[in-house]
């Protein structure tokens, strides 16, 4: 967590415009799962941000135990699934994104098909908005969206727990995206519990041009690990006592220092946000997204307007906490 030292304003040129407030359709009531007139299914796949992230020392199995309070936000992908003639065809709006067996969407479709003993004859299109490699969980959310879509399309009858068991085999944080709007995650990330209350907030999410490798951040974390591992693990009820913009004292991400060491420009982005008026700044997940919370849309827009036009980064204004 990087916190504001003193209030500063920028008299320089206007900063980059944020992408329009992300997920307006969903905020206006778009359902998570929609049946289409042609027999297909469309599912909204939201990004996530980590409000807190405690990371323990690496276990014998190579994983680090985590505890985190995570919120789904209105920056979303959309997945459309339709019956196909033969095989599983995946297309994507983002050039260069792998649409082969390495994509979690295809693996999700194949895994559920094996469970229900039916062929994977599908046409799937991914409308991609969540940036890749930013710690926002886009790939995992897309996989969860595929499970939700096929559960509806094939009428498999799985409840949320049943889908979560399949999701956990795809990736540690895939089950998270079957819940919402705010959850606590534990273990490797596969143990998910909804917090049971709403905590509405606005946030600015800034993502640099550079991506950052999760494995590299965790390796650096292991190198830097000190008594910081003893940091208090803030429970969700404690977080709920604060307004979003003043929650800095209970927000933290133990990977922030490691991510800054791996990609120093993240620290520069954090300082830019503080100088623009943000109260507290941290990364989401292992980066590269840098986030700060606000009580209102107006405050978020004000901070974005003060950012330097030379940041070489994209900025989104998102809403979360009660989707």
Number of C-alpha atoms within 10 A of each C-alpha: 20 22 15 18 10 10 11 12 12 16 7 10 12 13 17 18 15 20 11 11 18 19 20 15 10 16 17 8 9 13 13 16 18 15 16 12 7 8 10 19 23 25 26 27 34 31 26 28 23 24 27 26 26 22 24 19 16 14 9 7 6 8 13 17 15 18 21 25 25 26 29 28 28 26 26 26 22 22 23 23 25 19 19 13 11 11 12 18 17 19 16 15 11 12 8 7 12 13 17 14 12 9 16 22 27 21 16 22 23 18 18 20 19 11 10 10 9 11 13 20 17 20 18 25 19 22 18 20 18 22 23 17 19 25 24 28 24 25 23 27 29 31 26 33 29 30 26 23 26 22 19 18 17 12 9 13 10 13 10 12 11 10 18 23 13 18 25 18 14 19 17 17 23 27 27 30 26 20 17 24 24 29 23 23 22 19 16 16 20 20 18 23 15 17 18 12 14 14 19 19 20 25 25 27 23 25 27 20 13 13 16 20 16 18 10 14 22 21 14 18 23 16 10 14 17 10 7 12 13 10 11 10 17 17 15 21 11 10 19 16 11 14 15 24 18 14 19 22 11 19 21 26 21 23 27 26 22 22 26 20 16 18 18 12 16 25 20 13 23 25 17 19 26 24 20 21 21 27 22 26 27 28 35 27 26 27 27 29 28 26 26 27 28 24 15 15 16 10 18 23 19 13 22 24 18 22 25 19 14 9 18 13 16 16 23 22 24 26 26 25 20 16 19
